[in-house]
């Protein structure tokens, strides 16, 4: 008798046991299938939940950015520094935490010096000590009468010290100093009136380290308001500084 025949005879003889074992096998297979399906389902739910939470958070952030619009308010500009800049502080009233549309907090400016300040433009230092006014410049002669110039408006006379702070000789021209008024007009110095001043500046050779003091004259409208504009003595330089006499 073959082995296969023996096995068949055993299952036939013990058919009850065979049916019982078959039922157990079927139950086991169904249980494993259910557990596997539950495991996959649970993990799928967890993954879906995480994705939903992240999507919601991203949506909330986008909505917050869309709904929160910065409302900027800025303080006053600081005084212009000698470096040519001024600053201010700007804050968002809505505290959105965004920089969208934020105004500038720094800008360039022109520093304005005052009488008595030492102002250096390139290689020449200028100190304007004072400003005086007069209708005439000159003197009376008992034989000839008045020898001088009478202003069309009023003479502004500035007492000034020039100093070459460079290492080589340089030339000062009176045209390096102009008056720039509040209407944007410019006025050159009056060379004719300066002839009648013993200490005037029109053309001078400035040696390094040897200051010179004198006067420069402008014929301007009465009660003119403005400032002195000092430009560089260098040929191709456009540097300028301003001195207020107010």
Residue, then its C-alpha position, 0 to 999 in steps of 0.5 A: x500500500x502506498x503512502x498516499x493511500x495510507x493518508x487517504x485511509x487516515x482521513x476517512x477513518x478520522x473524518x470528524x477530526x479532519x472536519x474539525x481541523x478544517x474548521x479551525x483552519x478556516x476560522x484562523x484564516x478569517x481572523x488573520x484577514x480581519x486583523x490585517x484589514x483592521x491594521x491597514x484601516x487604522x493606519x489609513x485613518x491615522x495618515x488621513x488625520x495627519x494630512x487633514x491636520x497639516x492641510x488645516x494648519x496651512x490653510x489657517x496660515x494662508x487665511x491669516x496672511x490674507x486677512x492681516x494687512x499691515x498698517x504702518x505708522x512712522x515717527x518723525x525723521x531724525x535730524x540730518x547727521x554729518x554723514x548725510x543720513x537720517x532715520x525713523x522708526x516704523x511700526x505695524x499697528x496690526x502686528x501682523x509680523x510681516x514686512x509687506x509694504x513697510x516704509x523706508x526707515x533711512x534716507x539720505x539728506x544734506x547736512x546743514x552747518x551753522x555759523x562758526x562751524x568748520x566745514x571741509x570740502x575736499x582740501x579746503x576748510x571754511x569757517x564762516x564767523x559772522x554775517x553783517x548787512x550794509x547798503x554801501x561798501x566803501x568810504x567818503x573822500x572829502x574831495x571826491x565824495x563817496x568812493x565805493x558801491x551802493x547795493x541794488x538790494x542789500x549787501x550781505x557781508x560774510x567774515x570767513x576763514x579759509x584753510x588749505x588742509x591738503x598737502x599741496x597748494x590750491x587756488x580759491x575762487x570766490x565763485x566756489x561760494x554762492x548764496x542759495x535762497x529758499x526759492x531755489x535761486x542762486x547769487x554770486x559774490x559781488x566782485x565790484x563791491x569787494x574791491x573796496x574791502x581791504x580783506x576781501x576774497x576773490x582769488x587767492x592761492x592757499x598754501x597748506x596749513x596757512x589759514x587766511x581770513x577775509x570777507x566775501x560780499x553778495x548783493x541780494x534782495x532785502x530780507x533774503x532767506x537762504x544758506x551759503x552753498x560751498x562747492x569744491x575747488x576741484x575741477x571735476x568734483x560736484x561735492x557741496x556743503x551748506x551753511x545756514x546764517x539764520 
